[in-house]
Amino acid sequence: MSARPRRHGTESAPTWETAPSALFASALGRPIDSAEVQAVLDALGPHVERPIGISVARYDPEIARTVAWDFPAVPRIWPSMATNLGVRDGAVVWLTVAGELVEDAREPRVSFRVPDGIEQIFRPQGAEWNWAPAIIRRRGDLLLDLDVGQGHWDGSYRFPLTPRQSGRLQADPLLYREVWEGLVRICQGRAFFDDPSTLPGSAQSLIDARCGRD
């Protein structure tokens, strides 16, 4: 199915053909040059900005590379929603599409993800906590899951926490914000861009200094 606008008159807004969720879900786990991923791009229609380009920096302690610049993105479907493909090691691991492209969607955007065994433990609530990191659990390990705007791309970083550190952060909103803002400064700092290998040590030092060690 294609998602091309159909006009019912020169002044009417475009409407979109919808595709079943299965079409988008079929791309999960597939290489970006696969037929399944191409079918998704075709469904997104002619208003997708191409070519796919790198848009996210990522740090995850489970990944051998310190920082991976490996998230190609389809930035926007005209006229409304940003639409993204998340790619790890050449395969699609998540995608987000505008709700008007998905049959029976009731949300403005619809996300599809390869299961990653992650459970969200805690996220501060309230408008003042927009973009705050969440504490997550993955296979028994606790991580602070942080998104950082970095100019024309976004960063996604996960930093290990001990149970004591997690408990202190959940109990103290001021400490939570202090750690959050400190990590953002590190991720946006010149030292990180000059030498990304400094990121794990700098982040751990800040967390340990603010939250203590077990």
Secondary structure by P-SEA (a helix, b strand, c coil): ccbbbbbccccccbbbbbbcaaaaaaacccccccaaaaaaaaaacccccccccccbbbbbccccccccccbbbccccccbbbbbbbbccccccbbbbbccccccccccbbbbbcccccccccccccccccccbbbbbccccccbbbbbbcccbbbbbbbbbcaaaaaaaaacaaaaaaaaaaaaaaaacccccccccaaaaaaaaaaaaacccc
